[in-house]
């Protein structure tokens, strides 16, 4: 999928449990291969909106951007 399709595909794909302890915490997301970044971005946005103080993303590999 292209970047726009990935973003559309992820709408409402993730939710937090109502008792999730997020506010003020620091989270690290681990991704094996970062392609468009859509999944990491969606998860980070969800956590930040729930009050996370910080969200870092660690990936093992990054695919090149088209044209690179």
C-alpha positions, 0 to 999 in steps of 0.5 A: 500500500502507498502511504495514503492507503496505509493511513486510511487502513489504520483509521480506528485500528487501535484503541486503548483499554479504558484503564490504561495507565498512559498519562505522564509516561514515556513509551517506546514503540519497536517496529521491525521495518519502518516503511511509511511510518503510518503505524508508528505515527498512528500509535504515537498519536493515540498515546500522546492524545491519551496523555503520554509524556513522550513516545519514541520509535525504534526500528531495526530497518527503514525502507527507502523512500520512493525515488531514493 
